[in-house]
Every structure is written in structure tokens, then in C-alpha cells.
Amino acid sequence: MKKIVLTLLSVFLIFSLCACSQQQEEIKYIDIEATNVDMSAYDGMNSINHNFKLITPTELMRVYKEGGSGVFYVGYSGCSNCQHAVSYIQQAAEANGVTVYYMDCYNALDPLSEHVDDFIATFSDVLEERDGEKTILTPHLMTFVNGKVVDSIVGLPDGDSDAIIKIYSDAMAKFASQE
């Protein structure tokens, strides 16, 4: 009887391990065109010692449409909630060892205003509605895995500092960094 139970247990464990390994989809990495960014316009941020890279709206949408993966932050330094969110995002990025691709809504070289309709169409599933229409709200952190938004945090999460960092960290953990 013991032998039968051990055999059944062994078979169950083998099937469980196989099922778990098949559920984890391999993450697709594509080259992302991004540049170093001075984050000193954000409270408490250093100009160069951080996990952010600057990305344009065009590049962000390309990465999504081509099935790429990564952690992406949409915001701007004139947004008071963004001012608070960036330091929490930075702490979560450090803890997870990820680069956060930052799309500055008011980037002089490629402002979001030139891409609003395409951006809203591309990300309509994760954008909030205001007055019956999808709109872009900041701060907005998105985690892509293979061209799917697996986590989206719009606005500054509620809670104390540790709780907010955990929320951002959990979103980033859904992406396994190649770095």
C-alpha cells in the first residue's frame, strides 16, 4: 500500500512540475531605444543615479505593438502626484533590478500631444474614462510582458510609503529583467 501511495505521489509531483514550467511564458525582449535622463526635476531624485531611461511615445507604442516587455512610466515633473510617485517607483526599481522606461508627456523632442489619438487607441484597455471618454492620466506605471499589459497603476496608490513601494514592486516583479 505504501508503495502505491508513493508512486501516486511521485506521478502527481512530476505532473505538477511539468504544468508549472509550461505556464511560465518565456519573456520576449526587444531592443528599446532609450536615452539617459536627468530626473533632478523630481523631488529627491538625483540627476543621473537612478533606474530611469527616457523613451518617446512613438517608441513606447512600438515596443507594445511589437510584443516587447518592460516597465514603463508615463508622467511629467509638473504633476504633483508624479513628484511623489517617482521616488517610490525608483525604490521599487532598485529592489527589483529593473530599468523603468520613462515617457515624459511634455518631452520637447517628441511630446505626447502629437500622439494622443494613437496612444489612447493603443492603450485604451488600461486607460481611465473621464466624461465618457478614455483619457491619459498621470502618474501611470505599466508592466508589459510580450506585448500585453500585465499590470497598470494609474494615479498615486493609497497607503504609507512601504505599501506604495510594495504595490509598484509587485507590478515590476511580473517582468523578469534581462539586465
N, C-alpha and C positions, 0 to 999 in steps of 0.2 A: 504494500500500500504506500509506504514511504517513497519507494522508487517511482511510482506512478505520479504522486504529488510533485516530486522534484522534477520529473520530466515535464509535466504540465507547466510548472512554474518556469522552467528554463525556456520552453517554447513561447510562453507569454512574454517573458523578458526580451527575447530575440525579436518578436513581432513589434513590441513597444519601441525598442531601439530603432528598428528599421522605419517605423512610422514617423518617429520624431526627426530622424535625419532626412526623410523625404519632405517634411513640412517646411524645413528651412530652405528658402529660396536663395540661390546664390545672388549676391548683390552685384549689379551691373555698374561699373564705374566708367564714366566718360570724361574726357578732358574738359575742364571748365576754365573758361577764360576769365581770370580774375586778377586784380592787382592789389598791391598793398594799400592800406587805407589808414589815414590819420584819424583816430577815434577821439582825439582830445576835446572835441566839441561836446562830448558826452561827459556828464559829471563823474569824476573819479576815474576816468579812463586815461590810459597812457597813450601817447601818440603812436607808438609802434609796438609795444609789448602787450599783445592781445591775440586772440584767435580769429579775428575777423579779416575777411578779404572782400574787396569791393567787386560787385557784379552789376551788370546793367540789366534793365528789364528785358531787353532782347535776349541776352544770354540766359537769364533765369527761365524764360519761356522755352528757349531751345533745349535746355537741359531736361526740363519736364517732358516736352514733346518727344525727345529722342530716348526717353526711358532711363534717364540718369538718376543718380542717387546723391543725397547730401542733406545738409541742414542749411536752411535759408531764412534770413531775417529781412523783413520789409519794414522800413521806418525812416525817420529823419530826426535830426538833432533838435529841431524846433518843437517837437512833440513832447509834452511833459511826461506822458506815460512811457514814451520811448526812452527818455532820460533815465527813468528808474529801471526799465526792463533790461537795458543793455548791460548794466553791471551784473545782474542776475544771470543773464544769458552767458556772459563771459565766464562766470564762476562755474556754470554747468558745462560749458565747452571745455574748460580746463580739466574738470573732473572726468569728462568722457574722452578727452584727447581728440576732439574734432575741430575742424575748421568750420566757421559759420560764414556763409556767403551772404554779405550784406548788400541789399538793394536800397540805396538811398533814393527816396522818392523825388528828391529835388537835385539829383546829380546834374550839374550844368552840361556835361557832355552827352548825356542820354536821359533826359527827365522822363519820369513815368507819364507825365501829361501827354506825351507823344504816342503812348501805347495803351491808354486806358481801356479802350474797347476790346482790344485783343487780350489784354491782361484779365479783364473781367470775364471774357468768354473762356479763356484757358482755365481759370481758377474758380469758376462760378460755384462749384460744389463746396468750396471751403470759405467762400466769402459770405459776409452777413448782409442782410437786407435792411435798408433804411427807406422808408416811404415807398415800400413795394418794389424797390429796385436793388440789385446787387451793388455793393459799393466796397471800396478798398478802405479798410480801417487799419490803423497802426497803434501799437506795435503788432506785428504778425510774424510768428515763427512757424515755419513749415518744415516737415521732415519728409523727404522723398525717398522711396525705395523702388527702384526700377520703374520710374515714371509714374508712380502712384503716390499721392499724398497720404502717408500713413499716420501723420499727426499734424494738427493745425491748432495753434493757440492764438486767438485774436484778443487783443487788449492785454492789460496787465493782470495776471491772475491774482485772485484774492489770497490773503494769508500773510503770515510773517515771512521774513527773509528765507528761512530754511525751507518752508513749504513752497515758496515760489521757485527757489532753485531746484527743488525736487521735481516740480512739475516740468520745468524746462529740461532737466536732466533725463527724466523719463522719456520725453519726446526725442531727445538726441540718442538715447540708448537703442531706439528702434533702427538706427542706422549704424552699421559697423564700419568704422573709419578704416580707410586703406592706408592712412598715414602711419 
